[in-house]
Structures are given as C-alpha cells and as structure tokens.
C-alpha cells in the first residue's frame, strides 16, 4: 500500500470517528492513534487505528464482545479484534461505523 492510500484511509477513519463517536479522545501511541473515552487514560480505550505496509488496522479493545454476524472481524485473542482496511471503500464495506458504535456502547 502506498502512503497516499494509507493517508486517505486514515483521514476517512478520522472523519468517521468524529461523526460516530465525537466524545472519544485520540492519542498518538504505538505508532498509531488510540481512541479513549477519557483523554490519556489507557483503561478507557475503545480501540484505535494503525498503519502497516499492506493495510490500515482498525482495532477494538473488546472486539470479541461485538456482534459480528458476517464474520468481518479478525483475530482470535481473548479480547481484541480488528478490521484490515486496504481502501477507503473498506471503511463502509466492512461496517466500521457500526462496530465503533457498538464498541462505544459497551461502556
């Protein structure tokens, strides 16, 4: 993935987060952006997004608790799940807004 595509995906994610969950606070961490309910409090993290060479990963701290009837979320750990985004269109196609809304609603 080239840098232009990655930047476009991240910009689109930031816009989506601002629309769906404007109450979240972003914090640069681990080479990406963490999304927290309380600024600077890692225990309140909902997830985050991180750029890698082949994709942008949109991650959910408690993703294993999210409803995912279409099997879009990846990962097999105890709690975290993620979506691999390779284009801006993947944000809608993979239901990022719905997963984010669920993650925020978990409280």
C-alpha positions in Angstrom: 0.0 0.0 0.0 1.4 3.4 -0.9 1.5 6.3 1.5 -1.2 8.2 -0.3 -3.7 5.4 0.1 -2.8 4.9 3.7 -3.2 8.6 4.4 -6.6 8.6 2.7 -7.8 5.7 4.7 -6.7 7.3 8.0 -8.3 10.6 7.0 -11.6 8.9 6.3 -11.4 6.9 9.5 -10.8 10.2 11.5 -13.9 11.7 9.8 -16.0 8.6 10.6 -14.9 8.6 14.2 -15.7 12.3 14.5 -19.3 11.6 13.2 -20.0 8.4 15.1 -18.2 9.0 18.4 -17.2 12.6 18.8 -16.8 12.1 22.5 -13.7 9.9 22.0 -10.3 11.4 22.5 -7.4 10.5 20.2 -3.9 9.9 21.5 -0.8 9.0 19.4 0.5 5.7 20.7 2.2 2.6 19.4 2.7 4.2 16.0 -1.0 4.9 15.5 -3.9 6.6 17.1 -5.6 5.2 20.3 -9.3 6.1 20.9 -10.2 6.7 24.5 -13.2 7.8 26.5 -11.0 9.8 28.9 -8.0 11.5 27.4 -4.8 9.9 28.4 -6.4 7.1 30.4 -5.5 3.8 28.7 -8.0 1.8 30.7 -10.8 3.7 28.8 -9.5 2.7 25.4 -12.2 1.7 22.9 -9.5 0.8 20.2 -7.5 2.6 17.6 -6.1 2.6 14.1 -2.6 1.8 12.9 -0.9 1.9 9.5 1.1 -1.0 8.3 2.7 -1.6 4.8 -0.2 -3.8 3.4 -3.2 -2.2 5.3 -4.6 0.0 8.0 -5.8 -1.9 11.0 -8.9 -0.6 12.8 -8.8 -2.3 16.2 -11.3 -2.8 19.0 -10.1 -3.3 22.6 -13.1 -5.5 23.4 -13.9 -6.7 19.9 -14.6 -10.2 21.0 -17.8 -8.8 22.7 -19.1 -7.2 19.5 -21.8 -8.6 17.4 -20.3 -9.8 14.1 -22.8 -12.0 12.2 -21.0 -11.6 8.9 -17.6 -12.6 10.4 -15.8 -9.3 9.4 -13.7 -9.0 12.5 -10.3 -10.8 12.5 -8.3 -12.0 15.4 -8.6 -14.9 17.8 -7.3 -13.5 21.1 -9.2 -13.2 24.3 -10.5 -9.7 23.8 -9.1 -7.7 20.8 -10.4 -7.9 17.2 -9.5 -5.8 14.1 -10.5 -5.0 10.6 -7.9 -4.8 7.9 -8.6 -1.8 5.6 -6.9 -1.7 2.2 -9.0 1.0 0.6 -11.3 3.9 1.7 -14.2 1.9 0.4 -13.4 -0.8 3.0 -14.5 1.5 5.8 -18.1 1.3 4.7 -17.9 -2.2 3.2 -16.6 -3.7 6.5 -19.0 -1.8 8.7 -16.5 0.3 10.6 -19.1 2.8 11.9 -21.4 0.1 13.2 -18.5 -1.7 15.0 -17.3 1.6 16.5 -20.8 2.5 17.7 -21.1 -1.0 19.4 -17.7 -0.6 21.0 -18.6 2.8 22.4 -22.0 1.4 23.7 -20.1 -1.3 25.7 -19.3 1.4 28.2 
